[in-house]
Amino acid sequence: MIKIQTFRLEPYLPVGATNEKLTSEWLRDIINRLMRDKRDKLEEEKADISLFFNHNQETGHTRIGYPLIIYHFIDGLFYITGINEGAKSLAALAKHYKSPFSIDGVLFHGFIKEKSDEVFKLETIGEMRSYGLIGWRPIHHTDLKAYLNSDMITKVKELNNRLEKHITNELGKYLGINFNPINCVITDITRVYEPSIYKKRHSYIAFDIHFSANIAFPCMITLGNHQALGFGRVVPL
């Protein structure tokens, strides 16, 4: 069982302004700035502010484990999803920003809860369900050259193996969920993105895929590299 909560932030741009800077990474930056403005209050409320950065405050390194706060930019709208302790910390922040606010020249009408707090039974089930995976980055930059140089059969096998590992070794392990026996298979690759440069000058390749699995996934769960920034978003089909 996991607790999952999503809030929506709808940006209102001035006339003539562009939305080039609007990305999930920019969203994480402004949420961190909002969080810092309310840091004392959030700490009084026992909110774990380290989850917003996804960094260990003592070491400065990325937290080990699945991100408990995930940032999305979907069709011009921002969404922030909190899981377990992340849901608690996100709700604590959201209650301080129910009124309109502006940051970097972008107006928001406050945090809007997508629906009531949800406890979701994330588990294997007795049937196969179909899903899409949007902007999935399964190949770490250190493995990209070897993947691109492999034949098509090897590529397909590698992608399927990585999908299974992302579910069992990342999502399942760090959220304390046993997905065995798992059955998942990629049924279609609907888009292959050109390798793109991410921060620190590393290249990644992304995919949109369809897959089937004997798992009940909630909305806004992400898999793969950079899942905290909304890459690899699972969408029920």
N, C-alpha and C positions, 0 to 999 in steps of 0.2 A: 504494500500500500504506500502511495506517495501523496503528499498534499501539493497541489499545483494551483497557481493563481496567475492570471495575466491581466495587465493593465494596458490600455491604449492611450497613446499621446498623438493627437492630430495636429500637425503644424499648419499655421496660417502665415503665409509669406506676404510681405508688402508687395504692392503692384510693381511689376517690373523686376522683382527679385528672382534669382534662379535657385534651384534646389540641388546644385551640384555637390554641395558639402553635406547633404543629408544622406548619411549612411548609418549602419548599425554601429560602426566604430565611433562616429560623431555622437550618436545617442549615448553610448557608454561614457564618453567624456563629459557630456552635460549632466548626466545622472550623477556622476561622481562629484561634479561641482555643486549640484543641488544637495547631495548627501553631506558634503563638507560644511555647507552653510547650516545644516541642522545636526551636525555631528554630536554636539553636547546632548541635545534632546534625545537623539537616537541611542546614544550610549546609556542614558538614564533609563530608556525603555528596553534595554538589554538586546537591542538589535545588533547583529553581527555585521559591522560595516565592512569587514574584509571581503565579504561575498560580492560586494559591488565592484571591487577591483579584480576579483579572482586572484588575488595575490596574498601571500603570507605577510602580515604586517611586520613580523620580526626579521625575516630573511630577505624580503623583497622579491622572492621568487614566485613563479606561478604556483597556485595551489595544486596539490596532487589530488586528482579525482574529478568527477563530473561537475561541471559548473552548476551552481545552484541559483544563479541569476543569468538569464539569457536575453540578449538584445536582438530585436528583429526590425528590419525595415522592409515592409511588404506593400507594394502598390501605393507608395506615397504616404503610408501611415507607419508610425512607430508602435511597437509592442514590446513590453518587458514582462518576461515570465519568471516567476519565482517558484522554486521547488523546495519542499520541506522547510529548513531553516531560512532558505532564500525567500520563500513565500512570506514568512513572518517578517523578515527585515524589509522586504519590498512594501508590504502593507503598512509598516510603520512609517516609511518614507512618504508613501502616497497620501497618507492622511494629513500631512503638512503642506501638500500642494493640491488641494481640491479647487482652489480659486485660480483664475487665469494668471499666468506668469510669462515673462519674456526672457530669452537668453540668446545671445549672439544675433539679435535682431529678428528672432523667430518667436512668434506668439503661440502659446499653447493654452488651451482652455482647461488645464488641470488634468490630473490622472483620472481616467475613466475605467472603472472595473468592467472587464468583459463579461463576467458572470460571477455567481456566488462562489465562495471558496469551495474547492472540489477535492475530495479524497478519491483517488483513482486507484483501482486495482490493476496495476501493471504486472502482467503475468502471461505465461503460456496458456493457450486455450486449445480446445479440441477441434478447431477448424482453421483453415487458412484464410487470411484476410489480405486485401490488396492495398498497397500504399504507394505514394509518390515520395521521392526524396529530392529536395530542391537545393541546388548549389552545393552538392555533396563534394567534399574534398578528402577523398580517402587516401591519397598518396602523399606521404611526407616528402618534403623537398629533397631530402637525401636519397630517396628511392625513385625520384621522378625519371631520371635518365634511363635507368635499367627498365622501368616500366614502358617507356616510350619505344625502347629498342626491342621489346619482346613481340612475339607473334600474337595474332588475335585470340587464339584459344587460351594462351597463357594469360593474356590481359583479362579475359572474362573470368577465368578461374581465380585470378588474383583479386579482382573486384568483389567477387562473391565471398571469398575468404575474409576479406577486410570488412565487409558488411557484417558478417557473423561475429567477428571479433569486436567490432564497435558496439554491437548489442550486448554481448556476453562479458567482454573484458573491460569495457568502459562503463556503459550504462548500468548493466546488471551488477558488476562488482562493486561499484562505488555507491550505488543506491541500495545495496543489500538485497538484490532480487536474483533468485535462481531461475534462469530461463531454460534449464534442461528438462526434457529433451527439446532442443530448438530445431526448427525446420524453416529455413529462409532461402529464397532463391530470387535472383534478379531476373525479371521477365522482359524488360525492355530498357534500352538506353535511349532516351528521347532527345537528349542534347549533350554535346561535349563542348565545353567552353575552351577557348584558347588558353594555354598556360599564362597565368597572370602573376605579376610581381606583387608580393605582399610586403608588409613592413619588414625591415632588416634585409631587404633585397633578396628574399627567397621566392622561388617560383613554385606555383601550385597549379594543378589542373582540376577543374570541377566538372561535375556531371549532374544532369537531371535524369533520374531513373524511375522505373516502376519495379516494385518487388512484392513478393507474397511472403507472409510469415504467419506462424501459428502463435501470434502475440497480439494482444490488445494494446495499442499505443494511444496515448492521449494526444491532442493537438499541441503544437509548439515544442515538442521534444526534438532535439537535434542530435546528429551523429557525425563523427569524423573530426578532421582538423578544424580548429576555429569555431567549434560549435557554440562557444559563448557569444559569438557575434552573429549567430543565426544561420551559419552555413550548415547544410545537411538537415534541413527542416523536414520532418516527417509529416506527410499530409494523407489522411485517409482518402481512398478513392471510392 
